Amino acid sequence: MFGVTILGNNSALPAYDRHPTAQVVTLNEQLFLIDCGEGTQMQLNKFKVRRGRINHIFISHLHGDHYFGLPGLITTMGLMGRDNELHLYAPAMLMPIIQMQLDVSGSVLPYKLHFHPLGDDELLVDNSKFSVHSFRVYHRIDCWGFIIREKKKPRRIDKEKAVAYEIPLAYYERLKNGDDYEKRSGEVIKNEWVTIPNAPGKSYAYCADTVFTPSIAEKVKDVSMLYHETTYLKKLSDRAAERFHSTTEQAGQLATLANAGKLLIGHFSSKYEVLDEFLSETCEVFPNTQLALEGVTYLVG
Amino acid sequence: MFGVTILGNNSALPAYDRHPTAQVVTLNEQLFLIDCGEGTQMQLNKFKVRRGRINHIFISHLHGDHYFGLPGLITTMGLMGRDNELHLYAPAMLMPIIQMQLDVSGSVLPYKLHFHPLGDDELLVDNSKFSVHSFRVYHRIDCWGFIIREKKKPRRIDKEKAVAYEIPLAYYERLKNGDDYEKRSGEVIKNEWVTIPNAPGKSYAYCADTVFTPSIAEKVKDVSMLYHETTYLKKLSDRAAERFHSTTEQAGQLATLANAGKLLIGHFSSKYEVLDEFLSETCEVFPNTQLALEGVTYLVG
């Protein structure tokens, strides 16, 4: 499973029972938390997301609606007896704020918190199953997006053919990685004769808060699912530009430029109680769009 | 109206849809916010409390469950266009934390925030209608309670008698304040002959987080309503002492010692899903007790 569960989809402040920004990305057994607005720990409880399985937290920027829930979450993790390490990727100034809050409360976390200050186009996490990169987006203060890429899965073995070509069992792991097999006779068995390609790895890009910036499309080219903010409907494009936010139409344009598989939109202004027009306006530009609704999980693939 | 509306009644972390500590005291047209755990601004929305009428916020201590909702609340007040002054009474170290959070977000509040660092037995607010004092309580870190006293209301004039004694209308205001009237003849009309005493001012004391400390009773003597924490049931008195918290029985004892009119208990540990025993155990010691339940307003008088 590779999916995104929305915990908060509102901009700036809570309204109409919509919460400030937070989302959980599930990639097989891994949970990644992206942004952590106030109330995120309550939303995790409400939607029965297992807090203990979050090992990586990414904070896009230091406007409060994207991180005011973090001190509560990391404190609660400690009170609940967490002992596995937690990695926090965030703008550099977040660490002294959190440290000050721990200091004044006389608290020491019972687990190791690794802080990783963000930079542009950095490889933040890399292992055999997935990678996470940061990329710069353009807001009133320093702000980053994140792209999570599932690694290409190994090829599957076509057992009947592998037996027919007399390939020893011990070599099957190398076949999965794409290697050819050379017999003692010198005959080469091409990998593609005995294996089946697996589904390509999928990818999810989170564009955080940003003014419409076509060059971001290059950073998220061909992504399976793109999250882009739509703080305003298209007729408020002037206000969007002024406040370094985007409109429905612009999110659709960016998804088109990026050749995204699908588009998820959120970060709705509290001006709007009803969200229907966000969907219809964006779909006019990029039909495969969905509204980010709290409690709903959107499949990346 | 002098009442207390509970916004959060849980200790340490949110659980069972109970929230970390926050309460709003309504005294006529004034709203006072006492403590501000994460999610307080959502609770204010939920219970339709008018944020804009909060001009005084009191923070008892710097454990996160008592203030992590504050940065969000003061930011939201700014985003909603607040321009009247806000007074914040809190441990001194809260101000640099908030300032740092404002600085990193590039935010300037559009209203004046007056910060008042707490000290012991200080008169924090004093005007013609009410006063607020701090008093020291005893927790793992510096911690204060607050007592809000409605000023004694002026006496009411017994019109028939005032006319009978031929007291001029222009003197009625002085009668209300308790003055006697001296006629030209030298005859003195005693105030109590022509006025009726009004109800005495009521008072509310909030004891924050504290280990059971009998001397606190002197600070809150004869209070109309006392809020005292009951983190644990009585059989966990050892754990309560160890963690500088109190039990049901101890809260009842303190209310008895203080000769409180009534007792409100809260700050329940997440160990307990059901709260019935908190009430029954406390009532055994102090019968006029109520559980602090979220969304409920308890009258002080």
Chai-1 contact restraints between the chains, C-beta under 6 A:
chainA,res_idxA,chainB,res_idxB,connection_type,confidence,min_distance_angstrom,max_distance_angstrom,comment,restraint_id
A,A12,B,L79,contact,1.0,0.0,6.0,A-B,restraint_1
A,L13,B,T76,contact,1.0,0.0,6.0,A-B,restraint_2
A,L13,B,L79,contact,1.0,0.0,6.0,A-B,restraint_3
A,P14,B,M42,contact,1.0,0.0,6.0,A-B,restraint_4
A,E38,B,G72,contact,1.0,0.0,6.0,A-B,restraint_5
A,G39,B,G39,contact,1.0,0.0,6.0,A-B,restraint_6
A,G39,B,M42,contact,1.0,0.0,6.0,A-B,restraint_7
A,M42,B,P14,contact,1.0,0.0,6.0,A-B,restraint_8
A,M42,B,G39,contact,1.0,0.0,6.0,A-B,restraint_9
A,L62,B,V104,contact,1.0,0.0,6.0,A-B,restraint_10
A,L62,B,S105,contact,1.0,0.0,6.0,A-B,restraint_11
A,H63,B,S105,contact,1.0,0.0,6.0,A-B,restraint_12
A,G64,B,P71,contact,1.0,0.0,6.0,A-B,restraint_13
A,G64,B,G72,contact,1.0,0.0,6.0,A-B,restraint_14
A,G64,B,T75,contact,1.0,0.0,6.0,A-B,restraint_15
A,F68,B,P71,contact,1.0,0.0,6.0,A-B,restraint_16
A,F68,B,G72,contact,1.0,0.0,6.0,A-B,restraint_17
A,P71,B,G64,contact,1.0,0.0,6.0,A-B,restraint_18
A,P71,B,F68,contact,1.0,0.0,6.0,A-B,restraint_19
A,G72,B,E38,contact,1.0,0.0,6.0,A-B,restraint_20
A,G72,B,G64,contact,1.0,0.0,6.0,A-B,restraint_21
A,G72,B,F68,contact,1.0,0.0,6.0,A-B,restraint_22
A,T75,B,G64,contact,1.0,0.0,6.0,A-B,restraint_23
A,T76,B,L13,contact,1.0,0.0,6.0,A-B,restraint_24
A,L79,B,A12,contact,1.0,0.0,6.0,A-B,restraint_25
A,L79,B,L13,contact,1.0,0.0,6.0,A-B,restraint_26
A,M93,B,V104,contact,1.0,0.0,6.0,A-B,restraint_27
A,I97,B,M100,contact,1.0,0.0,6.0,A-B,restraint_28
A,M100,B,I97,contact,1.0,0.0,6.0,A-B,restraint_29
A,V104,B,L62,contact,1.0,0.0,6.0,A-B,restraint_30
A,V104,B,M93,contact,1.0,0.0,6.0,A-B,restraint_31
A,S105,B,L62,contact,1.0,0.0,6.0,A-B,restraint_32
A,S105,B,H63,contact,1.0,0.0,6.0,A-B,restraint_33
A,G106,B,I141,contact,1.0,0.0,6.0,A-B,restraint_34
A,I141,B,G106,contact,1.0,0.0,6.0,A-B,restraint_35
